[in-house]
Amino acid sequence: MAQGPRPVLWQLQISHYNEKARWALDYKRVPHVRRSLLPGIHALVAHRLTGGETDKTPVLTLDGRSIGDSTRIIAALEERWPEPPLYPAGPEERRRALELEEFFDEELGADIRRALYHVLLEHPDLVLTLFEHGQTAVARGMVRATFPLLRIGMRKSLRIYAEQAAESQAKSIAAIDRLESELGDGDHLLRDSFTVADLTAASLFYPIAMPPEFPYPLATEIPPRAQEFLDAVAERPGTKYVAEMYRRHRLG
């Protein structure tokens, strides 16, 4: 049977929501093409691809349609490529896995991003190095020239201000507390197998563990305020769990 075109993942390389979709594709060994976009441009591309449904990445073009949102992408992958599964077979276990996926999506994702960017945006050279990876010389010049406006736009759209960032840091710590409570003395969130709950928690928490298995370059220089936060959580069971999920399950 003839194969259709490979799925295309439209992504921002350093985004944790994009990492969630990438990890699912890699875990299921789905051959695909990645299109790495520039911040700012990604919103225009996502809007065009999805017919205005979203201006965020990741977006997966699959079987002639473009799907926004990492949760919807994983659902589509699970239907199209059910093995190896990310959804548990039992209805109660599946409900629990999806509930935890939603918790980390909604109660962690935006907040850990806001807390970290509040620090990182004060260090343009560091941020630009991450944004420029894999881009053409023209694209690199464009993002450098427009970074002052991009930074303003990011602060406004993601509400990256001091008060909100402090609240987001507290919510990120609360999410680590919840993660550790759910884990108990188990290795995985549903105790005996890797599921969408683990994939979501680990990918959205990747900045606290800086795992070597992350598929793109990580920051080589950490600003002092960010390092203080990382040091404060480095020995927590939740941070060690994130590193272990990457070590065991982040297939390249």
Secondary structure, 3 states (H helix, E strand, C coil): CCCCCCCEEEECCCCHHHHHHHHHHHHCCCCCEEEECCCCHHHHHHHHHCCCCCCCCCEEEECCEEEECHHHHHHHHHHHCCCCCCCCCCHHHHHHHHHHHHHHHHHHHHHHHHHHHHHHCCCHHHHHHHHHCCCCHHHHHHHHHHHHHHHHHHHHHHCCCHHHHHHHHHHHHHHHHHHHHHHCCCCCCCCCCCCHHHHHHHHHCHHHHCCCCCCCCCCCCCCHHHHHHHHHHCCCHHHHHHHHHHHHHCCC
